[in-house]
C-alpha cells in the first residue's frame, strides 16, 4: 500500500537509507521475514558494474529485477569482481586484446562492517561484503551482497581472489567458489539473514551445501529441503570439476573427504553433481534442456523452468511509451502484451524505425560505418565461442552475395571471447576476414566491448535476430526473447528456448531440423544452410521489402505470442510456486 513519508511514524534507517512502513508489523516483517538466498558467480545488474560475462549473469540480474517488482523476499550473493570480466579492444584484423574492466564498488554500494573467515590453502582468509540495494517502483527491494577478499590483513594472493570473473587457472577458480559458496553462507549468517531457501544459479556456488551440512549435523534431508539448483549447461565437459588433491589442499580437512566423494563424485569433485545430490528441487532452463539433463544424469528428478527476461529493462524507450499508452500495467504484468493487437500497425512500425535509427547512429559513432535505415538489418550478438557458430551465414559467400541482389542486407555482430578461448577469438578474426572480403557489397560491422547497454540497442534496433548454435548446446538463450519484446523477428536454429517460442512463419522462422530428429551431422548441416539461405531469399527478404503489412503482423506476433510469455516475471512466479514454497 502507498505510504506518505512525511506522515508515517513507522520508519527506520539502515546503512544510510531511510525505509518507511505502514505499521510496526510491516517494518519488523521487512527485516525478519524468511528470504531466498540466490547465489550466482556473476550478476548483470547494470553496465557500470561489470560483474558478468554473458547470459548467466544477465539472467541473474533479471531474476533480481523481477523479484523486486513482485516483492519476492530475495537476497542475492555474488563476487565483487573488481577487475570485471574483460574490456575488449579489437584490432583492424579482428585480433581481440583484453584489458581489466576495473570499477570502484564504493561508487555504487556500501561496505558492510561485518566480515567472516574461510580457510583456504591453510590460511584464514577474511571475506567482506558490499551491499547494493535494487529497489523497484513497486516498493520491492532486493539486496545484493558482493563478496570481497581485498581486505587489509589478507595475504596479497588472497586479496586477489575476488578480482577477475572467471580469471586465472583451476586453482584460482576453486578459491573463488570457496569464497562464494562457503563464505556466502557465513556472511548471510553474520548479517542475521533468515534464509528459507538457498538457490544455486549454476554449480559454481555448490560448496554452500557442505557448509549447510556442517551447520545441520550432516543431516542430508535437512540440507536438501533448503536447496534449489538451476543447471544451465547441457554439456558434461563444461561442468566445473576439481581434483581431490587440489580440493584437499585448498579446503583442508574441514569437510570429510568421504562426504565430498559421496555427493560430488568418486574421481573428481563435480560441482554440478554436488548440487544435484543435495537439492530437493532441480531444474533445467528450457523443456529441451530438462530432457537433455535427465539423459546426462539418469535417475535425478529434474524439472524445467524456461528462462525469461525482464520486460521493462529490455524494451526500448520507444516501445515502452507505446505500451504505456495502449497496454497500461504491462511492465509488471507482461502477460498483458498479448493485447498488442490493439496498437495501430503504423505506430508499431514507427517505434521500430526509431529504435533502428538509434542503433545505426550508435554503429556510426562507434565504427564510422553509415548503415541504411531502409535496409534489412540482421543482428548476431552473444558470447564469442565456437558452438555459437557466428560465421555460419558466411558458409557460402556466393549465395550471400546473391541474396544481397534480391534485397539489400546488412549485418551487425558483437561479442567477447574468453581470454583462453582460442577458437572464439578465431571466430572474431574470421568475421573480420569476411568484412574485408565483402567490403563495398554488404555492410558488416563488429561492435567491440559488448555489454548490457550495447545489447539493449542491438536487440531493439535490428530487423531480424539471427541465432545459429550447434544443437543441443544452447541450453536456453535469452537474447532472442529481448528482441521479441521490441517486435524484432527471430530467425534461429531450433534449440534452447526457440523450440518453445517458434511458430513457423508466425512468430519467426526456424533454421534446420529439430535437435531430436536423428540424422547425420553432415545432413543436418546441409539442411541448416538450405533453410538459412532459402528462407532469407524466398521469405524474409521479400516480406520485408514487398509485404510490409505481413512483416508488421509478425512483429505483432513476436510481442503478443513470444514476449508475453518469455519474461522473468513468469519465470519467478514458477520458482516461487514450485521451488521456494516447498
C-alpha positions as CSV (number, residue, x, y, z in Angstrom):
1,X,0.0,0.0,0.0
2,X,1.2,3.6,-0.7
3,X,2.9,5.3,2.3
4,X,3.4,9.1,2.7
5,X,6.9,9.5,4.1
6,X,6.1,12.9,5.7
7,X,3.2,11.4,7.7
8,X,4.2,7.9,8.7
9,X,5.7,7.3,12.1
10,X,7.0,3.8,11.2
11,X,10.4,4.2,9.8
12,X,14.0,3.1,10.3
13,X,17.4,4.0,8.9
14,X,19.6,1.2,7.6
15,X,23.0,1.8,6.0
16,X,22.3,5.4,5.4
17,X,18.9,4.8,3.8
18,X,15.5,5.5,5.4
19,X,12.7,3.0,4.9
20,X,9.0,3.9,5.6
21,X,6.3,1.4,6.6
22,X,2.5,1.5,7.2
23,X,2.8,-0.4,10.5
24,X,5.2,-1.7,13.1
25,X,4.4,-5.2,12.0
26,X,5.4,-4.4,8.3
27,X,8.6,-2.8,9.5
28,X,9.5,-5.9,11.5
29,X,8.4,-8.2,8.8
30,X,10.6,-6.4,6.2
31,X,13.8,-7.2,8.1
32,X,12.9,-10.5,9.7
33,X,10.8,-12.5,7.1
34,X,12.4,-15.6,5.6
35,X,14.3,-14.8,2.4
36,X,15.5,-16.7,-0.6
37,X,19.3,-16.6,-0.8
38,X,20.2,-16.5,-4.6
39,X,23.8,-17.4,-5.3
40,X,25.3,-16.6,-8.7
41,X,29.0,-16.3,-9.7
42,X,28.1,-13.4,-11.9
43,X,25.3,-10.7,-11.8
44,X,24.5,-8.3,-14.5
45,X,22.6,-5.5,-12.8
46,X,24.0,-2.6,-14.8
47,X,26.7,-2.0,-17.4
48,X,28.7,0.1,-15.0
49,X,29.1,-2.8,-12.6
50,X,30.9,-5.3,-15.0
51,X,30.4,-8.4,-12.8
52,X,29.0,-10.5,-15.6
53,X,30.3,-12.2,-18.8
54,X,27.1,-13.1,-20.6
55,X,23.7,-14.7,-20.4
56,X,24.1,-16.4,-17.0
57,X,24.9,-13.1,-15.3
58,X,22.3,-11.1,-17.2
59,X,19.7,-13.7,-16.3
60,X,20.7,-13.3,-12.6
61,X,20.1,-9.5,-13.0
62,X,16.7,-10.1,-14.5
63,X,15.9,-12.5,-11.7
64,X,16.7,-9.8,-9.2
65,X,14.7,-7.2,-11.0
66,X,11.6,-9.3,-11.3
67,X,11.9,-10.4,-7.6
68,X,11.9,-6.8,-6.6
69,X,8.9,-5.9,-8.8
70,X,7.0,-8.9,-7.5
71,X,8.2,-8.2,-3.9
72,X,9.7,-11.7,-3.6
73,X,11.9,-11.6,-0.5
74,X,15.2,-12.4,-2.1
75,X,18.8,-11.6,-1.3
76,X,21.5,-12.2,-3.9
77,X,25.1,-13.3,-3.2
78,X,27.9,-12.9,-5.7
79,X,31.6,-11.9,-6.0
80,X,32.7,-8.3,-6.4
81,X,35.0,-9.0,-9.3
82,X,36.8,-5.6,-9.0
83,X,38.5,-6.0,-12.4
84,X,35.4,-7.2,-14.1
85,X,35.4,-9.8,-16.8
86,X,37.4,-8.1,-19.6
87,X,37.4,-4.9,-21.6
88,X,37.6,-5.8,-25.3
89,X,39.6,-4.0,-27.9
90,X,39.7,-5.3,-31.5
91,X,42.5,-4.5,-34.0
92,X,41.9,-3.9,-37.7
93,X,42.4,-7.6,-38.3
94,X,39.9,-8.6,-35.6
95,X,42.5,-9.6,-33.0
96,X,41.0,-9.4,-29.5
97,X,43.0,-7.5,-27.0
98,X,41.9,-7.8,-23.3
99,X,42.2,-5.3,-20.5
100,X,40.9,-5.2,-17.0
101,X,37.5,-3.7,-16.7
102,X,38.1,-2.1,-13.3
103,X,35.4,-0.4,-11.3
104,X,35.0,1.1,-7.9
105,X,32.3,-0.6,-5.8
106,X,32.2,2.4,-3.4
107,X,30.5,4.5,-6.1
108,X,27.5,2.2,-6.3
109,X,27.2,0.4,-3.0
110,X,28.0,0.4,0.7
111,X,30.7,-1.6,2.5
112,X,29.3,-3.6,5.4
113,X,31.2,-3.7,8.7
114,X,30.8,-7.5,9.1
115,X,33.5,-9.8,7.9
116,X,33.7,-13.6,8.0
117,X,36.6,-16.1,7.6
118,X,37.1,-19.0,5.3
119,X,40.1,-21.3,5.4
120,X,41.9,-21.5,2.0
121,X,45.2,-23.2,1.4
122,X,45.9,-23.4,5.2
123,X,45.3,-19.7,5.7
124,X,42.4,-17.8,7.3
125,X,41.0,-15.5,4.6
126,X,38.8,-12.6,5.6
127,X,35.7,-12.0,3.4
128,X,33.8,-8.7,3.5
129,X,30.7,-7.7,1.6
130,X,29.5,-4.7,-0.3
131,X,25.7,-4.2,-0.4
132,X,23.7,-3.0,-3.4
133,X,20.0,-2.3,-3.0
134,X,17.9,-2.7,-6.1
135,X,14.6,-1.0,-5.4
136,X,11.6,-1.4,-7.7
137,X,8.9,1.2,-8.3
138,X,6.5,-1.3,-6.8
139,X,8.3,-0.8,-3.4
140,X,10.1,-4.2,-3.5
141,X,13.8,-4.3,-2.6
142,X,16.4,-6.9,-3.3
143,X,19.7,-6.7,-1.6
144,X,22.8,-7.9,-3.5
145,X,25.9,-8.9,-1.5
146,X,29.2,-8.6,-3.4
147,X,31.7,-10.7,-1.5
148,X,35.3,-9.2,-1.4
149,X,38.6,-10.5,-0.2
150,X,40.6,-7.4,-0.9
151,X,40.8,-6.7,2.8
152,X,43.6,-5.5,4.9
153,X,45.2,-8.4,6.8
154,X,44.8,-10.9,4.0
155,X,47.8,-12.2,2.2
156,X,48.5,-10.5,-1.2
157,X,47.4,-13.5,-3.2
158,X,44.2,-13.9,-1.1
159,X,43.3,-10.2,-1.7
160,X,43.2,-11.0,-5.5
161,X,40.7,-13.9,-5.2
162,X,37.7,-11.7,-6.0
163,X,39.4,-9.6,-8.6
164,X,38.6,-11.2,-12.0
165,X,35.5,-13.0,-13.0
166,X,36.4,-16.5,-14.4
167,X,40.0,-15.4,-14.4
168,X,43.1,-17.5,-13.7
169,X,43.6,-21.2,-13.5
170,X,41.7,-24.1,-11.9
171,X,43.2,-23.3,-8.5
172,X,42.0,-19.7,-8.7
173,X,38.5,-20.8,-9.8
174,X,38.2,-23.2,-6.8
175,X,39.3,-20.4,-4.4
176,X,36.6,-18.2,-5.8
177,X,34.0,-20.9,-5.4
178,X,35.0,-21.4,-1.8
179,X,34.5,-17.7,-1.1
180,X,31.2,-17.7,-2.9
181,X,29.6,-20.9,-1.5
182,X,31.1,-21.2,2.0
183,X,31.9,-17.5,2.5
184,X,28.4,-16.6,1.2
185,X,26.6,-18.8,3.7
186,X,28.7,-17.5,6.6
187,X,28.1,-13.9,5.5
188,X,24.4,-14.3,5.5
189,X,24.6,-15.8,9.0
190,X,26.7,-12.9,10.2
191,X,24.1,-10.5,8.9
192,X,21.3,-12.4,10.6
193,X,19.5,-13.0,7.3
194,X,16.7,-15.5,7.9
195,X,17.2,-17.9,4.9
196,X,14.3,-20.1,3.8
197,X,16.0,-21.5,0.7
198,X,19.4,-21.4,-1.0
199,X,19.1,-21.1,-4.8
200,X,22.2,-22.0,-6.7
201,X,22.3,-20.4,-10.1
202,X,24.6,-23.0,-11.8
203,X,27.1,-25.1,-9.9
204,X,29.7,-22.5,-9.0
205,X,28.3,-22.0,-5.6
206,X,27.5,-25.6,-4.7
207,X,30.1,-25.7,-1.9
208,X,27.5,-23.9,0.1
209,X,25.9,-27.4,0.6
210,X,29.0,-28.5,2.6
211,X,28.6,-25.6,5.0
212,X,24.9,-26.3,5.4
213,X,25.7,-30.0,6.1
214,X,28.1,-28.9,8.8
215,X,25.5,-26.5,10.3
216,X,22.8,-29.2,10.3
217,X,24.8,-32.1,11.9
218,X,25.4,-33.7,8.5
219,X,21.6,-34.2,8.0
220,X,21.3,-34.6,4.3
221,X,17.5,-34.4,4.2
222,X,17.5,-31.0,6.0
223,X,20.0,-29.7,3.5
224,X,18.1,-30.9,0.5
225,X,15.0,-29.2,1.8
226,X,16.9,-26.0,2.0
227,X,18.4,-26.1,-1.5
228,X,17.2,-25.3,-5.1
229,X,19.6,-25.8,-8.0
230,X,19.3,-24.5,-11.6
231,X,21.7,-26.0,-14.1
232,X,22.4,-24.0,-17.3
233,X,24.8,-26.3,-19.1
234,X,23.9,-29.1,-21.4
235,X,27.5,-30.4,-21.9
236,X,29.1,-32.6,-19.2
237,X,32.6,-31.4,-20.2
238,X,31.6,-27.9,-19.2
239,X,30.8,-28.7,-15.6
240,X,33.3,-27.4,-13.0
241,X,35.3,-30.4,-11.8
242,X,38.3,-30.3,-9.5
243,X,40.8,-33.0,-8.4
244,X,40.5,-34.1,-4.9
245,X,44.2,-33.4,-4.3
246,X,43.5,-29.7,-5.1
247,X,40.3,-29.7,-3.1
248,X,42.1,-31.1,0.0
249,X,45.0,-28.8,-0.5
250,X,42.7,-25.7,-0.5
251,X,39.9,-26.8,1.8
252,X,42.0,-28.9,4.2
253,X,40.1,-31.4,6.4
254,X,37.2,-29.1,7.4
255,X,34.8,-31.2,5.3
256,X,35.3,-35.0,5.3
257,X,36.6,-36.4,2.0
258,X,34.1,-39.3,2.1
259,X,31.3,-36.8,2.3
260,X,32.7,-34.9,-0.7
261,X,33.1,-38.1,-2.7
262,X,29.6,-39.4,-1.8
263,X,27.9,-36.3,-3.1
264,X,30.4,-34.9,-5.6
265,X,31.7,-38.0,-7.4
266,X,34.4,-40.6,-6.7
267,X,37.1,-39.4,-9.2
268,X,36.8,-35.6,-9.1
269,X,34.7,-33.1,-7.3
270,X,31.9,-32.4,-9.8
271,X,30.2,-29.2,-8.7
272,X,27.0,-29.9,-10.7
273,X,26.7,-33.4,-9.1
274,X,27.3,-31.9,-5.6
275,X,24.4,-29.5,-6.2
276,X,22.1,-32.2,-7.7
277,X,22.7,-34.6,-4.8
278,X,21.9,-32.1,-2.1
279,X,19.0,-30.2,-3.6
280,X,15.3,-31.1,-3.3
281,X,14.3,-29.1,-6.4
282,X,16.5,-29.1,-9.5
283,X,15.6,-27.6,-12.9
284,X,16.9,-27.0,-16.4
285,X,16.2,-23.8,-18.2
286,X,14.0,-25.0,-21.0
287,X,12.0,-28.1,-21.7
288,X,14.6,-29.4,-24.1
289,X,17.3,-28.7,-21.6
290,X,15.4,-30.6,-19.0
291,X,15.2,-33.7,-21.2
292,X,18.9,-33.5,-22.1
293,X,19.9,-33.1,-18.4
294,X,17.8,-36.1,-17.5
295,X,19.9,-38.1,-20.0
296,X,23.1,-36.7,-18.6
297,X,22.0,-37.5,-15.0
298,X,19.7,-40.5,-15.2
299,X,17.7,-41.1,-12.0
300,X,17.6,-37.5,-10.9
301,X,14.2,-35.7,-10.8
302,X,15.0,-32.7,-13.0
303,X,12.2,-30.2,-13.8
304,X,12.1,-27.3,-16.3
305,X,11.6,-23.6,-15.7
306,X,12.1,-21.9,-19.1
307,X,14.1,-18.7,-18.7
308,X,12.7,-15.2,-19.3
309,X,13.9,-11.6,-19.5
310,X,12.9,-8.6,-17.5
311,X,10.4,-7.0,-19.8
312,X,10.8,-3.3,-18.8
313,X,14.6,-3.4,-18.8
314,X,14.9,-4.9,-22.3
315,X,12.1,-2.9,-24.0
316,X,13.4,0.2,-25.8
317,X,12.1,3.6,-24.8
318,X,10.1,3.8,-28.0
319,X,8.1,0.6,-27.3
320,X,7.8,1.4,-23.6
321,X,5.9,4.6,-24.5
322,X,3.8,2.7,-26.9
323,X,2.9,0.0,-24.4
324,X,2.3,2.6,-21.7
325,X,-0.3,4.3,-23.9
326,X,-2.1,1.2,-25.1
327,X,-1.5,-1.5,-22.6
328,X,-1.3,0.1,-19.1
329,X,0.2,-2.1,-16.4
330,X,2.3,-4.2,-18.9
331,X,5.6,-3.6,-17.1
332,X,4.5,-5.5,-14.0
333,X,2.1,-7.8,-15.8
334,X,3.9,-8.7,-19.1
335,X,1.3,-11.2,-20.0
336,X,-0.8,-8.2,-20.9
337,X,1.4,-7.9,-24.0
338,X,-0.9,-10.5,-25.5
339,X,-3.2,-7.5,-26.3
340,X,-0.6,-5.9,-28.6
341,X,-3.1,-6.2,-31.5
342,X,-4.8,-3.0,-30.3
343,X,-1.8,-0.9,-31.3
344,X,-2.1,0.5,-34.8
345,X,0.4,-1.0,-37.3
346,X,1.8,2.3,-38.3
347,X,2.7,3.2,-34.7
348,X,4.3,-0.2,-34.1
349,X,6.4,0.3,-37.2
350,X,7.3,3.9,-36.3
351,X,8.5,2.8,-32.9
352,X,10.7,0.1,-34.6
353,X,12.2,2.7,-37.0
354,X,13.1,5.0,-34.1
355,X,14.9,2.1,-32.3
356,X,16.6,1.2,-35.6
357,X,17.8,4.8,-36.1
358,X,19.2,4.9,-32.6
359,X,21.1,1.7,-33.2
360,X,22.5,2.8,-36.6
361,X,23.6,6.1,-35.1
362,X,25.4,4.2,-32.4
363,X,27.0,2.0,-35.0
364,X,28.3,5.0,-36.9
365,X,29.6,6.7,-33.8
366,X,31.5,3.5,-32.8
367,X,32.7,2.2,-36.1
368,X,32.4,5.1,-38.7
369,X,30.2,2.9,-40.9
370,X,27.0,4.5,-42.0
371,X,24.3,1.9,-42.4
372,X,21.0,2.4,-44.1
373,X,17.8,2.6,-42.1
374,X,15.8,1.1,-45.0
375,X,18.0,-1.9,-45.5
376,X,17.2,-5.3,-43.9
377,X,19.4,-5.5,-40.8
378,X,20.4,-8.8,-39.2
379,X,21.8,-8.9,-35.7
380,X,24.0,-11.5,-34.1
381,X,25.4,-10.8,-30.6
382,X,26.4,-13.3,-27.9
383,X,29.5,-14.8,-26.3
384,X,32.1,-15.4,-29.0
385,X,32.6,-19.2,-28.7
386,X,32.8,-21.9,-31.4
387,X,29.4,-23.6,-30.7
388,X,27.5,-20.4,-31.3
389,X,28.7,-20.6,-35.0
390,X,28.7,-16.8,-35.7
391,X,30.2,-17.5,-39.1
392,X,27.5,-19.9,-40.4
393,X,25.9,-17.2,-42.5
394,X,29.2,-16.9,-44.4
395,X,29.4,-20.6,-45.3
396,X,28.6,-19.9,-49.0
397,X,29.7,-16.5,-49.9
398,X,28.3,-16.6,-53.4
399,X,24.8,-17.3,-52.0
400,X,25.1,-14.4,-49.6
401,X,26.1,-12.1,-52.4
402,X,23.1,-13.4,-54.4
403,X,20.8,-12.7,-51.5
404,X,22.0,-9.1,-51.4
405,X,20.9,-8.8,-55.0
406,X,17.3,-9.7,-54.1
407,X,17.2,-7.1,-51.4
408,X,20.0,-5.2,-49.6
409,X,21.1,-6.8,-46.3
410,X,23.5,-5.6,-43.6
411,X,24.9,-7.4,-40.6
412,X,25.8,-6.3,-37.1
413,X,27.9,-8.5,-34.8
414,X,29.1,-8.2,-31.3
415,X,30.5,-10.5,-28.5
416,X,33.6,-11.1,-26.4
417,X,35.7,-14.3,-26.4
418,X,37.0,-15.6,-23.1
419,X,40.8,-14.9,-22.9
420,X,41.6,-18.6,-23.0
421,X,39.0,-19.4,-25.8
422,X,41.3,-19.5,-28.8
423,X,38.5,-20.8,-31.1
424,X,36.2,-18.0,-30.0
425,X,39.0,-15.5,-30.8
426,X,39.5,-17.1,-34.2
427,X,35.7,-16.7,-34.9
428,X,36.0,-12.9,-34.4
429,X,39.0,-12.8,-36.8
430,X,37.0,-14.8,-39.4
431,X,34.2,-12.3,-39.3
432,X,36.7,-9.5,-39.9
433,X,38.0,-11.5,-42.9
434,X,34.5,-11.7,-44.4
435,X,34.0,-8.0,-43.6
436,X,37.1,-7.2,-45.8
437,X,36.0,-9.7,-48.5
438,X,32.5,-8.2,-48.8
439,X,33.5,-4.6,-48.4
440,X,31.6,-2.4,-50.9
441,X,28.9,-5.1,-51.3
442,X,27.4,-5.9,-47.9
443,X,27.8,-3.6,-44.9
444,X,29.1,-5.6,-41.9
445,X,30.2,-4.3,-38.5
446,X,31.5,-5.8,-35.4
447,X,30.8,-3.8,-32.2
448,X,33.5,-4.2,-29.6
449,X,33.1,-4.4,-25.8
450,X,29.7,-6.0,-25.9
451,X,27.8,-5.2,-22.7
452,X,24.2,-4.7,-21.4
453,X,23.9,-1.2,-22.9
454,X,25.1,-2.4,-26.4
455,X,22.8,-5.5,-26.1
456,X,19.8,-3.3,-25.4
457,X,20.5,-1.2,-28.5
458,X,21.1,-4.3,-30.7
459,X,18.1,-6.4,-29.7
460,X,15.7,-3.5,-30.2
461,X,17.3,-1.9,-33.3
462,X,17.8,-4.8,-35.8
463,X,15.0,-6.2,-38.0
464,X,15.9,-9.9,-37.6
465,X,17.7,-11.6,-34.7
466,X,19.9,-14.4,-36.0
467,X,20.9,-17.3,-33.8
468,X,22.8,-20.4,-35.1
469,X,24.1,-22.5,-32.2
470,X,25.1,-26.2,-32.7
471,X,22.3,-28.2,-31.2
472,X,21.9,-29.3,-28.4
473,X,24.5,-26.9,-26.9
474,X,22.2,-23.9,-26.4
475,X,20.5,-24.7,-23.0
476,X,18.3,-21.7,-23.3
477,X,19.5,-18.4,-24.8
478,X,17.7,-15.2,-23.9
479,X,18.8,-12.6,-26.5
480,X,16.0,-13.6,-28.8
481,X,13.5,-13.0,-26.0
482,X,14.8,-9.5,-25.6
483,X,14.5,-8.9,-29.4
484,X,10.9,-10.2,-29.3
485,X,9.9,-7.5,-26.7
486,X,10.8,-4.9,-29.4
487,X,9.0,-6.6,-32.2
488,X,12.2,-7.9,-33.7
489,X,11.7,-11.2,-35.5
490,X,13.7,-14.3,-34.6
491,X,15.4,-16.5,-37.2
492,X,17.0,-19.3,-35.3
493,X,18.2,-22.8,-35.1
494,X,15.7,-25.0,-33.2
495,X,17.5,-25.2,-29.9
496,X,17.0,-23.9,-26.4
497,X,14.0,-21.6,-25.9
498,X,13.3,-21.2,-29.6
499,X,11.9,-24.8,-29.7
500,X,9.1,-23.5,-27.4
501,X,8.8,-20.0,-29.0
502,X,8.8,-20.7,-32.7
503,X,5.6,-21.0,-34.6
504,X,6.9,-21.2,-38.1
505,X,6.1,-18.2,-40.2
506,X,4.0,-16.7,-37.4
507,X,6.4,-15.7,-34.6
508,X,9.6,-16.1,-36.8
509,X,11.5,-18.8,-38.7
510,X,13.5,-21.8,-37.9
511,X,16.8,-22.9,-39.3
512,X,17.3,-26.7,-39.9
513,X,15.6,-29.7,-38.3
514,X,14.7,-30.1,-34.6
515,X,17.6,-31.4,-32.4
516,X,15.8,-34.6,-31.6
517,X,15.5,-35.6,-35.3
518,X,18.0,-38.4,-35.8
519,X,20.1,-37.5,-38.9
520,X,23.8,-37.5,-39.7
521,X,25.6,-34.3,-38.8
522,X,26.6,-33.6,-42.4
523,X,22.9,-33.9,-43.5
524,X,21.9,-31.6,-40.6
525,X,24.4,-29.0,-41.7
526,X,23.1,-29.2,-45.3
527,X,19.5,-28.7,-44.1
528,X,20.6,-25.8,-41.9
529,X,22.3,-24.0,-44.8
530,X,19.4,-24.7,-47.1
531,X,17.0,-23.1,-44.6
532,X,19.3,-20.2,-43.9
533,X,19.7,-19.1,-47.5
534,X,16.4,-20.2,-48.9
535,X,14.3,-18.6,-46.1
536,X,16.2,-15.4,-46.5
537,X,15.7,-15.4,-50.3
538,X,12.1,-16.5,-50.6
539,X,10.5,-15.5,-47.3
540,X,12.4,-12.9,-45.2
541,X,13.7,-10.5,-47.9
542,X,10.5,-10.4,-50.0
543,X,8.3,-10.0,-46.9
544,X,10.5,-7.1,-45.5
545,X,10.7,-5.2,-48.8
546,X,7.4,-6.0,-50.6
547,X,4.8,-7.0,-47.9
548,X,5.2,-4.6,-45.1
549,X,1.8,-5.4,-43.6
550,X,2.8,-9.1,-43.2
551,X,6.1,-8.0,-41.7
552,X,4.4,-5.8,-39.1
553,X,1.9,-8.6,-38.4
554,X,4.9,-10.9,-37.5
555,X,6.3,-8.1,-35.3
556,X,2.9,-8.0,-33.6
557,X,3.1,-11.8,-33.1
558,X,6.7,-11.5,-31.8
559,X,5.4,-9.4,-28.9
560,X,2.0,-10.9,-28.4
561,X,2.9,-14.6,-28.7
562,X,6.5,-14.6,-27.5
563,X,7.3,-11.6,-25.2
564,X,4.1,-12.0,-23.2
565,X,5.4,-15.4,-22.0
566,X,9.2,-15.5,-22.2
567,X,9.7,-13.0,-19.4
568,X,11.3,-13.2,-16.0
569,X,8.1,-12.3,-14.1
570,X,6.5,-15.6,-15.3
571,X,9.8,-17.4,-14.5
572,X,9.9,-16.0,-10.9
573,X,6.3,-17.0,-10.3
574,X,7.2,-20.5,-11.3
575,X,10.2,-20.6,-9.0
576,X,8.0,-19.3,-6.1
577,X,5.2,-21.8,-6.5
578,X,7.3,-24.9,-7.5
579,X,10.6,-24.4,-5.6
580,X,10.6,-21.7,-3.0
581,X,7.3,-22.6,-1.2
582,X,8.0,-26.3,-1.0
